[in-house]
């Protein structure tokens, strides 16, 4: 059955409760510090169902989309979708599509020209979901590699920075 679902911007306590949906970052303090400050590193939309449709765990917030903004020197303003999650028992009801569409709508109001995201190669349901909505997989067509520095490698790189005079 299709649930009526409200997608709205997260307020501090609802976004911190996302950890009850899916374990992801070290602690709630990081979410609060990074998302609810003067210049937040991310924005978050949550999907909320009416009380009568709450989850088995008693939650009404059943999904979220966490995103941020970046910039392409070729294309301009860009949104990056870091995480789109819907509780398994609520999948297949249009909630993920609603969140994804809402993120795109927010980006369009901020004059973003594209929405980017990464999907693990084994996650065929997600790859199919995004493809069905019109997403392009740039892995083969453009040959992009996703590169990361973290941990000691990030520390080493930062330590090699030229010193300010």
N, C-alpha and C positions, 0 to 999 in steps of 0.2 A: 504494500500500500504506500501511497505517496504521503509524506508528512509535510505539513505546512512548516516552513522553517524560516526564521528571521536571520539574515546576515547583517551583522553590525560591527562597527569598530570596537575592538576590545578595550575595556577599561582595565586599569591595573590589576585588580583582583581576579578578573575573569581570565586574563592572559596567563597569570601565574598559576591558575588552576589547570591550565592545559597539561601540566605535568601529570595530572590524574588521567588524562586521555592517553598520553604517550610519553614515556621517559625520554628526554632528549638532552638537556644541558645540565651542567653540574648542580646548579641550585637556583632557587627562586630569586635570590639577590641579583644574579646576572640579568635575568629577565627584567626585573624592576629597574636596574641601573641603565640598561641599554635601550629599553623600549619606552620608558616613562620619564624622560628627562627633557631638558630644553631642546636638544637636538637629537632626537631618537635615531638609533641605528636601524630600526625596523618599524614597520606598522603591522598590525594584526587584525584580521577580521575573524569573527567567530560565528558559527552556525548554532542557533538555539532553537530547540523544539519546545512546544507547550508542555507544561508540567505533566499532563496526562500521557505524553509520549516519552517520558524520561527514560534513560538507559537503565539497564539492569542494576547498575551501581548507583542509581538515583540522580544522575546528572542530566541537566537540560542543555548544557553546552556539549554538542556531540561532534563538532569539527572545527577546524580553524585553517586559515591561510596566513602564513607569515611571509612578508615580502619587504623589499627595500628598493631604493633607487640607485641607479648607476648611470654612467654616461658613456656613450660610444662616440669616439672622434669621427666615425664615419656616418653615423645615423642620428645622434643626439640623445635625447632623454629616453631612458630605458628602465623598465621595472624588472626586478629579478625575484622570482617566486622561489623562496628557500624551502618552504614546506607547505604541503597541502595534505591535510589529514582528516579523515572521517572515521568514526568508530565503526568497526566491522559490522555490527548489527544494524547500522543505519546506511550502509553502502547500497547503491542501486536505487536510491530514492530521489536522485537529482540534487543532493546536498553538495557533493563535490563540484558538479557543474555550476551550481548556484554560487559557490564560493569563488571558483575560477572566473566566472563571468563578472562577479562583483569586483574582483581585483583588477580585471581589465577595464571595467568602467571607471574605477578610481584612477587608474593610470591615464586613461583618455582625458579625464578632467584636468590632469596635470600635464597634458600635452606630451605624454610618452608615446614614442613611435613603435615600440615593441615590448613584448613580455618574454623574458627568457627564463629557462629553468634547466635543471639537470635531472636525469632519471638513470638509475642504475640499469645496466644492460640485462640483468636477470628479471627486472620488473615488467614483464610483458603486459599485465593488465593496465599499468599506468601508461606505458608507451602507447598502447592501443587507445586508451582514454584520451590522451592528448592529441593523437593523430586524428581521431574521430572529430575533434573540435577544430581541426585545421592547423595544428602545430607541425612544423617542419623539423625533421631530425637532421641536424647539420653534421653529424658525425661522419657519414660517408660523403655527402654532397659537397661539403666545404672543407672537410679534413681538420676540423678544430680538435685540439686536445685540451682537456681540462687539467690545469696545472695547479699544484698547491705547495706552499711552504708552511710547515707548522713545527711545533716543538723546537728541538735543538737546531734544526735547519733554519727556521725563522730567526731564532736567536743569533745564529752565526751570521746570517745575511744582514741583520740589523747592526751587528757589531762591526761590519765592514763599511758602514756608511761613512762618507767623508765628515769630518768634524767641522762644526760651525766655527768660524773665526770670531 
